[in-house]
Amino acid sequence: MWDGAELWLRKAAGPLLLGLFVMALAVAREHWWLPLRVLVLLAGAAGVVACGAETWKLIRGRESTTTALDRLEAEAGAREDR
């Protein structure tokens, strides 16, 4: 069970947190030019949608959670070796 939570944190939580941060930034900056605020807000919403899409892929994927985690760790190890 915890493997699934760890996999979600690694793959989907990043875009979610980044999207929420960017959306909060757009709302908090009242002195910004309005079209810029709207663009930043839409960029944040795109991050939240990316989190939803990644979550959907994880739920509907045919690969087991432990296999997906092993693959992610192998990819991270290969990047560190370079």
C-alpha positions in Angstrom: 0.0 0.0 0.0 2.7 2.5 0.9 4.5 1.7 -2.4 1.5 3.3 -4.2 1.6 6.4 -2.0 5.4 6.7 -2.6 4.9 6.3 -6.3 2.2 9.0 -6.4 4.4 11.4 -4.3 7.3 10.9 -6.8 5.3 11.2 -10.0 2.2 13.4 -9.4 2.7 15.4 -6.2 5.4 17.6 -7.7 3.2 19.1 -10.5 0.3 19.4 -8.0 2.4 21.4 -5.5 4.0 23.5 -8.2 0.6 24.2 -9.8 -0.9 25.3 -6.5 2.0 27.5 -5.7 1.9 29.2 -9.1 -1.9 29.7 -8.8 -1.5 31.2 -5.3 1.2 33.5 -6.7 -1.1 34.8 -9.4 -3.9 35.5 -6.9 -1.6 37.2 -4.4 0.1 39.6 -6.8 -2.5 42.4 -7.1 -0.2 44.9 -8.7 0.6 42.6 -11.7 -0.8 43.4 -15.1 -4.1 41.5 -15.3 -3.3 39.4 -18.5 -0.1 38.3 -16.9 -1.9 37.2 -13.8 -4.4 35.3 -15.9 -1.6 33.5 -17.8 0.2 32.6 -14.5 -3.1 31.3 -13.1 -3.6 29.2 -16.2 -0.1 27.8 -16.0 -0.8 26.8 -12.4 -4.1 25.2 -13.5 -2.2 23.3 -16.1 0.1 21.9 -13.4 -2.9 20.7 -11.4 -4.4 19.1 -14.6 -1.0 17.4 -15.2 -1.2 15.9 -11.7 -4.7 14.6 -12.4 -3.5 13.0 -15.7 -0.5 11.4 -14.0 -2.7 10.1 -11.2 -5.1 8.6 -13.8 -2.1 6.9 -15.6 -1.0 5.5 -12.3 -4.4 4.2 -11.4 -5.1 2.7 -14.8 -1.6 1.4 -15.5 -1.0 -2.3 -16.0 2.5 -2.1 -14.3 2.7 -3.1 -10.6 3.7 -0.4 -8.1 6.8 -2.1 -7.0 8.0 -2.6 -10.6 7.3 1.1 -11.4 9.3 2.2 -8.2 12.2 -0.1 -9.2 12.2 1.5 -12.7 12.2 5.0 -11.2 15.0 4.2 -8.9 17.1 2.7 -11.7 16.5 5.8 -13.9 17.6 8.0 -11.0 20.7 5.9 -10.5 21.6 6.1 -14.1 21.3 9.9 -14.1 23.6 10.1 -11.0 26.2 7.9 -12.7 26.6 10.3 -15.6 
